[in-house]
Amino acid sequence: MSSTTWMEGDGPAGMSWRAWALVLVIAAAALFPGITAVPVMDRDEGRYLQATKQMMETGDYVDIRLQDTTRYGYPIGTYWAKAATANLFGGAEAPAWAYRLPSFLAGAIAVLGTAWLAARIGGPATGVGAGLLLAVSLVVAVESRTARSDALLLACVVVAQAALWRLARSTEDRPAFRGAPLVFWAAHAVGVLIKGPIITLVVALTVAAWCVWNRDRALLRRLHVVKGLAITALVVLPWLIAITLKTDNAYLEEAIGRSLMGKVATGDRAHGAPPGYHLVALFIAFWPGALLAGAAAAMAWARRQDPDIRFLVCWFVPTFLVFEAVATKLPHYTMPTYPALAVLAALVLTTGFRPGGRWNWGHRVVVGIFCVVTTVLALVPLAGTVHFGIPVTLEPVLATAAGATVLAAGLRLLRDSSAKRLRDLAIAVAVFYGLTFQGVFPSLDVIWPSRTLARTVDGLSGCASKPVAITGYAEPSVVFYLGTETGLGEPADAAELLKRNPDCGIAVTTAGDREAFLAAAVAVGANPRELVSFDAFNYTRGKPVTMTVYLAEGTKLRRR
């Protein structure tokens, strides 16, 4: 990239403070908008939020439960992180955005860590390029806005891999700093506490591939594996022992037997897909950086003897292939490999690499895919508004226009791989995300039935407590909004609640359960009356849903 002297300085990794500020500002612009506006998403985010909320309500920070159901798929780390920030903004009653802050901060750490590593490998311009490409990648943008575990895992992987690179590239003339093994194992330990052995898989495959490719086991000696595993045990075992004793081995049986091994052998929860899924998903998940994926692959092959390139290949390829082989597949599973791809893509720009021969045709195909994906993504805000019958306002039009700008900026970057062009692309993507996540998506009320229902309940006054029972709709987001005691059951359960709480009870039913609910209400003498009915779309099931709210005759509840 030309005209990059301003990026050089005495900051970390040789990047100037202006360069670091650029990466951080664009990362914040790309990752934060929408955190306070997008409603609670189903189902994983709703589950994380509600389970964390229950920890604060009960004061039990060992067990993990969603109402009365165990939630033992992953360890405790993510819940502790969410609870820490939620406690700063109201505790159990904190808004959803307070639970999302750790994901945003982790996304920013991953971006800065990737920039540091890339600057060490290819210089300041490469550091800025890799940081920006990771910051604006779609999967990182989504996960950094979501109160789940994947952004936290990504941050741990980046820190661990940066320390591992220092150890792998250590020589007598350039020894790794003495704390590198401690940084590596500390990041690994936190990563295990967040999402189990996923980080172990990534780093172990990188180490194994590096040692085999270089026919050298020196890296294993530099890692001090026995001491490192002791650090991991020191961090993880106290909680693991506590929950094992508390649940009589139920946690280990579910976490290892069903969650881990079940995903390896079969498509867990209908998320099975054949090999090749992640390769296809990459063009969306790593958008817009996937524009350079073909050229990055060509450069990695051409310069595979370069130790730094070899390390990035050892990071990306083995882990990517393992996730392709695993039966259960979701687009974010391969996100821990994307920092390596971001560095390779940035090196394509900063070194002026141009793929030749058969690689040129592959590069052209990748560029064509980028054009198609960008066009589709650009149309999503406007098309979604029209599809759901919502009046078109300025925001979806501007969002679609910003998406078109991304396409133009990406094609300009191919012709002129300068720092300015890459910055323009990153800014265009950040604007697109801001308009879409902060403005368009939150305004689509039809796809947020839990929020609509919560607003309806909140709009009723007359009782200090308003018990709610719902039949036909059981998304975890509705429990987070309405409270842990919200009933999710059969039509007879909703009718019984109105019978027991004629003054303040609220029953909610979907169209499919409505007749059964009314019959059950007559049978128990509940005397329900319809308050309001609304149509929505349950995107987790891909089906429309009509929800009706009932109160008992003579209720004390009134609309505000």
C-alpha positions in Angstrom: 0.0 0.0 0.0 1.4 3.4 -1.0 1.7 6.5 1.2 1.9 4.6 4.5 4.8 6.3 6.2 2.4 7.9 8.7 1.6 4.4 10.0 5.2 3.9 11.1 6.2 5.0 14.6 7.3 4.0 18.1 4.0 2.5 19.1 3.4 -1.2 19.7 4.7 -3.4 16.8 6.2 -0.3 15.2 2.9 1.2 14.3 2.3 4.9 15.0 -0.4 5.9 17.5 -2.3 7.4 14.5 -2.4 4.0 12.9 -3.6 2.3 16.1 -6.2 5.0 16.6 -7.5 4.4 13.0 -7.8 0.7 13.6 -9.5 1.2 17.0 -12.0 3.9 15.7 -13.1 1.9 12.7 -13.3 -1.3 14.8 -15.6 0.6 17.2 -17.7 2.0 14.4 -18.0 -1.4 12.8 -18.7 -3.5 15.9 -20.7 -1.3 18.3 -23.8 0.2 16.5 -26.8 -1.9 17.2 -25.7 -3.3 20.6 -28.1 -1.0 22.3 -30.8 -1.2 19.7 -31.2 -4.8 18.4 -33.6 -6.8 20.6 -32.6 -10.0 22.3 -32.0 -12.6 19.6 -33.1 -16.3 19.7 -32.1 -18.8 20.6 -28.5 -18.8 21.8 -28.3 -15.2 22.9 -31.6 -15.5 24.7 -30.3 -18.6 26.5 -27.0 -16.9 27.5 -28.8 -13.8 28.7 -31.5 -15.6 30.8 -29.0 -18.1 32.3 -26.7 -15.2 33.3 -29.7 -13.3 34.7 -30.7 -16.2 36.9 -27.2 -16.4 38.3 -27.5 -12.9 39.5 -31.0 -13.5 40.8 -30.1 -16.6 42.8 -26.5 -15.7 43.7 -25.4 -19.1 42.4 -22.5 -18.5 40.1 -21.6 -22.2 39.8 -24.6 -23.9 38.3 -26.0 -22.9 34.9 -29.7 -23.0 34.4 -32.4 -21.7 32.0 -35.4 -21.6 34.3 -35.5 -25.2 35.5 -33.5 -26.7 32.6 -29.8 -27.3 32.8 -27.5 -25.5 30.4 -24.4 -27.5 30.4 -23.2 -27.3 26.8 -20.3 -25.0 27.6 -18.3 -23.9 30.7 -19.0 -20.9 33.0 -16.6 -18.2 31.6 -19.0 -16.5 29.3 -21.7 -16.3 32.0 -19.2 -14.7 34.4 -18.1 -12.2 31.8 -21.7 -11.2 31.1 -22.6 -11.0 34.8 -19.6 -8.8 35.4 -20.8 -6.1 33.0 -24.5 -6.5 33.8 -23.8 -5.9 37.5 -22.3 -2.5 36.5 -25.6 -1.5 35.0 -28.4 -2.8 37.2 -27.6 -6.4 37.9 -30.3 -8.9 36.9 -32.5 -6.0 35.7 -29.8 -4.6 33.4 -30.8 -4.2 29.7 -29.6 -6.6 27.1 -26.8 -4.3 25.9 -25.0 -4.5 29.3 -24.7 -8.3 28.8 -23.3 -7.7 25.3 -20.4 -5.5 26.3 -17.9 -8.3 26.9 -18.5 -9.5 23.3 -17.8 -6.0 21.9 -14.7 -5.6 24.0 -13.5 -9.1 23.0 -14.0 -8.2 19.3 -11.9 -5.1 19.8 -9.2 -7.1 21.5 -9.2 -9.6 18.6 -8.8 -6.8 16.1 -6.0 -5.1 17.9 -4.2 -8.4 18.5 -4.5 -9.3 14.8 -3.1 -5.9 13.9 -0.2 -6.4 16.3 0.7 -9.8 14.9 0.3 -8.6 11.3 2.5 -5.6 11.9 5.2 -7.8 13.4 5.1 -10.0 10.3 4.7 -7.5 7.5 5.1 -4.0 8.9 2.7 -1.2 10.0 0.7 -1.1 6.8 0.0 -4.9 7.1 -1.0 -4.4 10.7 -3.5 -1.7 9.8 -4.8 -3.8 6.9 -5.3 -7.0 8.8 -6.9 -5.2 11.7 -9.4 -3.4 9.5 -10.2 -6.6 7.5 -11.0 -8.5 10.7 -12.9 -5.6 12.2 -15.4 -5.4 9.3 -15.8 -9.1 8.6 -19.4 -10.0 8.9 -19.1 -12.9 11.3 -17.0 -10.8 13.7 -19.4 -7.9 13.4 -22.4 -10.2 14.3 -20.6 -12.0 17.2 -19.3 -8.8 18.7 -22.9 -7.5 19.0 -24.2 -10.8 20.5 -24.1 -11.9 24.1 -22.6 -15.3 23.2 -19.2 -16.9 23.7 -17.7 -16.8 20.3 -16.2 -13.3 20.3 -14.7 -14.0 23.7 -13.2 -17.2 22.3 -11.8 -15.3 19.3 -10.0 -12.9 21.5 -8.4 -15.7 23.5 -7.3 -17.5 20.3 -5.7 -14.3 18.9 -3.7 -13.6 22.1 -2.6 -17.2 22.3 -1.6 -17.5 18.7 0.3 -14.2 18.8 2.3 -15.5 21.7 2.7 -18.8 19.9 4.1 -17.0 16.8 6.7 -15.3 19.0 7.8 -18.7 20.4 7.7 -20.3 16.9 9.8 -17.6 15.4 12.2 -17.3 18.3 15.9 -17.4 17.3 19.2 -16.6 19.1 19.2 -13.3 17.3 15.5 -12.6 18.1 14.5 -14.5 21.2 10.9 -14.4 22.3 10.2 -12.4 25.4 10.3 -14.5 28.6 6.6 -14.0 29.3 5.4 -15.5 26.0 4.7 -19.0 27.4 2.7 -17.4 30.3 0.7 -15.3 27.9 0.0 -18.3 25.7 -1.2 -20.5 28.5 -3.1 -17.8 30.3 -5.1 -17.1 27.1 -5.5 -20.8 26.6 -6.9 -21.3 30.2 -9.4 -18.5 29.8 -10.4 -19.8 26.4 -11.1 -23.3 27.9 -13.2 -21.7 30.7 -15.2 -19.9 28.0 -15.8 -22.6 25.4 -14.1 -25.8 26.5 -11.4 -27.5 24.3 -12.1 -25.5 21.1 -9.1 -23.2 21.8 -7.0 -26.4 22.6 -7.9 -27.8 19.2 -6.9 -24.6 17.4 -3.5 -24.1 19.1 -2.7 -27.9 19.2 -3.3 -28.2 15.5 -1.1 -25.2 14.8 1.7 -26.5 16.9 1.5 -30.0 15.4 1.4 -28.7 11.8 4.3 -26.4 12.5 6.5 -29.1 14.1 5.7 -31.6 11.4 6.2 -29.1 8.5 9.5 -27.9 9.9 10.6 -31.2 11.2 11.5 -29.5 14.5 10.1 -30.0 18.0 11.8 -26.9 19.5 8.4 -25.2 19.8 7.2 -27.9 22.1 10.1 -27.3 24.4 9.6 -23.5 24.4 5.9 -23.9 25.4 6.7 -25.7 28.7 3.7 -27.9 28.2 3.6 -29.4 31.7 3.7 -26.0 33.4 1.2 -24.7 30.9 -1.3 -27.4 31.6 -0.9 -26.7 35.3 -1.9 -23.1 34.7 -4.9 -24.2 32.7 -5.9 -26.6 35.5 -5.4 -23.9 38.1 -7.9 -21.7 36.2 -10.5 -24.3 35.2 -10.5 -27.0 37.8 -11.9 -25.1 40.8 -15.2 -24.4 39.0 -15.2 -27.8 37.2 -14.9 -29.6 40.6 -17.5 -27.4 42.2 -20.1 -28.0 39.5 -19.3 -31.7 39.3 -19.9 -32.1 43.0 -23.0 -29.9 42.8 -24.6 -31.8 39.9 -23.3 -35.3 40.6 -21.5 -35.6 37.2 -24.5 -34.3 35.2 -22.4 -31.4 33.9 -19.6 -33.6 32.5 -22.1 -36.1 31.0 -24.0 -33.4 29.1 -21.0 -31.2 28.2 -18.8 -34.1 26.9 -21.3 -36.8 26.0 -24.0 -34.7 24.2 -22.6 -31.3 23.4 -19.1 -32.1 22.4 -19.2 -35.7 21.0 -22.7 -35.3 19.7 -21.6 -32.4 17.4 -18.6 -34.4 16.1 -20.5 -37.5 15.1 -23.9 -36.1 14.1 -25.5 -32.8 13.1 -26.5 -31.4 16.5 -29.9 -29.6 16.5 -30.4 -29.9 12.8 -27.1 -28.1 12.1 -25.6 -30.9 10.0 -24.0 -30.1 6.7 -21.6 -31.8 4.2 -17.9 -31.0 3.8 -17.4 -27.8 1.8 -20.0 -25.9 3.9 -17.4 -23.7 5.6 -15.6 -22.9 2.3 -18.9 -21.6 0.9 -19.8 -19.8 4.1 -16.4 -18.1 4.2 -17.5 -15.8 1.3 -20.3 -14.5 3.6 -18.7 -14.8 7.1 -15.4 -13.2 6.1 -17.1 -10.6 3.8 -15.8 -8.2 2.5 -12.3 -9.5 3.2 -13.2 -12.7 1.2 -12.6 -10.5 -1.8 -8.9 -11.2 -1.3 -9.2 -14.9 -0.3 -8.2 -16.3 -3.7 -5.2 -14.0 -3.9 -4.3 -14.9 -0.3 -4.4 -18.6 -1.1 -2.1 -18.1 -4.1 0.4 -16.0 -2.1 0.4 -18.6 0.7 1.3 -21.3 -1.8 3.9 -19.2 -3.7 5.6 -18.1 -0.5 5.1 -21.2 1.6 8.8 -21.4 2.5 8.6 -18.1 4.3 8.3 -19.0 8.1 5.7 -16.4 8.8 3.5 -17.5 6.0 4.0 -21.0 7.1 2.8 -20.2 10.6 -0.3 -18.5 9.2 -1.0 -21.6 7.0 -0.5 -23.9 10.1 -3.1 -21.7 11.9 -5.7 -21.6 9.2 -5.7 -24.9 7.2 -5.7 -27.7 9.8 -8.4 -26.1 12.0 -10.5 -25.2 9.0 -10.3 -28.8 7.6 -11.2 -30.3 11.0 -14.4 -28.1 11.2 -15.2 -29.2 7.6 -15.0 -32.8 8.8 -17.1 -32.3 11.9 -20.8 -33.2 11.3 -22.3 -30.1 13.0 -21.6 -26.9 11.2 -22.5 -23.3 11.7 -20.9 -20.3 10.0 -19.1 -18.9 13.1 -17.3 -22.2 13.9 -14.4 -21.3 11.7 -14.1 -17.7 13.0 -11.0 -18.6 15.0 -9.1 -19.1 11.7 -10.1 -15.8 10.2 -7.4 -13.7 11.9 -4.8 -15.7 10.0 -6.7 -15.2 6.8 -6.9 -11.4 7.5 -3.1 -11.2 7.9 -2.6 -13.1 4.6 -5.1 -10.9 2.8 -3.4 -7.8 4.2 0.0 -9.1 3.0 -1.5 -9.4 -0.5 -2.2 -5.7 -0.5 1.0 -4.5 1.2 3.3 -6.6 -1.0 1.5 -6.0 -4.2 1.1 -9.7 -4.9 -0.8 -10.6 -8.0 -1.9 -14.2 -8.6 -0.8 -15.7 -11.9 -1.6 -18.7 -14.0 -4.4 -20.9 -12.8 -4.4 -18.9 -9.5 -5.5 -15.9 -11.5 -8.7 -17.7 -12.6 -9.4 -18.7 -9.0 -8.9 -15.0 -8.0 -11.4 -13.9 -10.7 -14.0 -16.4 -9.5 -13.6 -15.1 -5.9 -14.0 -11.5 -7.1 -17.2 -12.6 -8.9 -18.5 -14.2 -5.8 -17.7 -11.1 -3.8 -19.8 -9.0 -6.2 -22.8 -11.3 -5.9 -22.6 -11.6 -2.1 -22.2 -7.8 -1.7 -25.2 -7.1 -4.0 -27.4 -9.5 -2.0 -26.3 -8.2 1.4 -26.8 -4.6 0.2 -30.4 -5.4 -0.8 -31.2 -7.1 2.5 -32.2 -3.9 4.5 -34.5 -2.6 1.7 -35.8 -6.1 0.7 -36.5 -7.1 4.3 -38.5 -3.9 4.9 -40.6 -4.4 1.8 -41.0 -8.2 2.4 -42.5 -7.7 5.8 -44.9 -4.9 4.6 -43.3 -2.1 6.5 -43.4 1.4 5.0 -40.0 2.2 3.4 -38.2 5.0 5.3 -34.9 6.7 4.6 -32.8 4.3 6.7 -33.2 1.1 4.6 -32.6 3.1 1.4 -29.4 4.6 2.9 -28.3 1.2 4.1 -28.7 -0.3 0.6 -26.9 2.6 -0.9 -24.0 2.1 1.6 -23.9 -1.6 0.6 -23.5 -0.5 -3.0 -20.7 1.8 -1.9 -19.0 -1.3 -0.4 -19.1 -3.0 -3.8 -17.5 0.0 -5.5 -14.9 0.5 -2.8 -13.9 -3.2 -3.0 -13.4 -3.1 -6.8 -11.4 0.1 -6.4 -9.2 -1.6 -3.8 -8.3 -4.3 -6.4 -7.1 -1.7 -8.8 -5.3 0.4 -6.3 -4.2 -1.5 -3.1 -3.4 1.7 -1.2 -4.0 2.4 2.5 -6.6 5.0 1.5 -8.6 2.5 -0.6 -8.7 0.0 2.2 -9.7 2.7 4.7 -12.5 3.7 2.4 -13.7 0.1 2.1 -13.7 -0.3 5.9 -15.6 3.0 6.4 -18.2 2.0 3.8 -18.8 -1.3 5.6 -19.0 0.4 9.0 -21.6 2.8 7.7 -23.5 -0.2 6.2 -23.4 -2.0 9.5 -24.4 1.1 11.5 -27.5 1.8 9.4 -28.5 -1.8 9.3 -27.9 -2.9 12.9 -28.7 0.4 14.6 -31.6 1.5 12.4 -33.2 -1.0 10.0 -33.2 -4.3 11.9 -34.5 -2.9 15.3 -37.4 -1.2 13.4 -38.7 -4.4 12.0 -41.2 -5.0 14.8 -42.7 -8.0 13.0 -39.5 -10.2 13.6 -39.3 -9.4 17.3 -42.5 -10.9 18.8 -40.9 -11.2 22.3 -40.2 -7.5 22.4 -43.7 -6.7 21.2 -45.2 -8.9 23.8 -42.9 -7.4 26.5 -44.0 -3.9 25.5 -47.7 -5.0 25.8 -47.2 -6.4 29.3 -45.2 -3.4 30.4 -48.0 -1.2 29.2 -50.4 -2.7 31.8 -50.6 -1.1 35.2 -52.6 -1.9 38.3 -50.5 -4.8 39.8 -47.0 -4.8 41.2 -46.6 -8.4 40.0 -47.9 -9.6 36.6 -47.5 -13.4 36.3 -47.5 -14.6 32.6 -48.1 -18.0 31.1 -47.5 -18.6 27.4 -48.6 -21.5 25.2 -47.4 -22.2 21.7 -44.3 -19.9 21.9 -41.3 -20.8 24.0 -38.3 -18.7 22.8 -35.8 -17.8 25.6 -35.9 -14.1 24.7 -39.4 -13.9 26.1 -38.3 -15.3 29.4 -35.5 -12.7 29.6 -38.0 -9.9 28.9 -40.9 -11.0 31.1 -39.0 -12.7 34.0 -37.7 -16.0 35.1 -41.1 -17.1 36.5 -42.7 -16.8 33.0 -44.6 -20.0 32.3 -44.0 -21.8 29.0 -46.4 -24.7 28.8 -49.6 -26.2 27.5 -52.9 -24.4 26.9 -54.2 -25.9 30.2 -51.3 -24.3 32.1 -52.2 -20.8 30.7 -55.9 -21.3 31.6 -54.9 -22.4 35.1 -52.8 -19.3 35.6 -55.8 -17.1 34.9 -57.9 -19.1 37.3 -55.4 -18.8 40.1 -54.6 -15.1 39.4 -57.8 -13.4 38.1 -56.7 -10.0 39.3 -53.2 -9.8 37.7 -52.6 -12.9 35.6 -51.8 -12.7 31.9 -52.3 -15.6 29.4 -50.7 -15.6 25.9 -51.5 -18.1 23.2 -50.7 -18.6 19.6 -53.2 -19.2 16.9 -52.5 -22.9 16.9 -53.3 -23.3 20.6 -56.0 -20.7 20.9 -59.0 -23.1 20.7 -57.4 -25.5 23.2 -56.7 -22.6 25.6 -60.3 -21.3 25.4 -61.7 -24.8 26.0 -59.4 -25.3 29.0 -60.3 -21.9 30.4 -64.0 -22.7 30.2 -63.3 -26.0 31.9 -61.7 -24.4 34.9 -63.9 -21.3 35.0 -61.2 -18.8 34.1 -63.4 -16.4 32.1 -60.7 -14.9 29.8 -61.2 -11.8 27.7 -59.0 -10.9 24.8 -56.9 -7.8 25.3 -54.9 -7.6 22.0 -53.7 -9.8 19.2 -50.8 -9.2 16.9 -49.1 -10.9 13.9 -45.3 -11.5 13.9 -42.7 -13.7 12.3 -40.7 -16.3 14.4 -37.5 -16.3 12.5 -36.0 -19.2 14.5 -38.7 -21.4 13.1 -39.1 -19.6 9.8 -42.9 -19.3 10.4 -45.4 -16.6 11.0 -47.0 -16.5 14.4 -50.2 -14.8 15.7 -50.1 -14.1 19.4 -53.2 -13.1 21.5 -53.0 -11.7 25.0 -55.8 -12.6 27.5 -56.8 -11.2 30.9 -59.4 -12.6 33.3 -62.8 -10.8 33.6 -62.7 -8.2 36.4 -58.9 -8.0 36.2 -57.1 -5.1 38.0 -54.8 -4.6 35.0 -55.4 -1.6 32.8 -53.5 -0.1 29.9 -51.4 2.9 30.8 
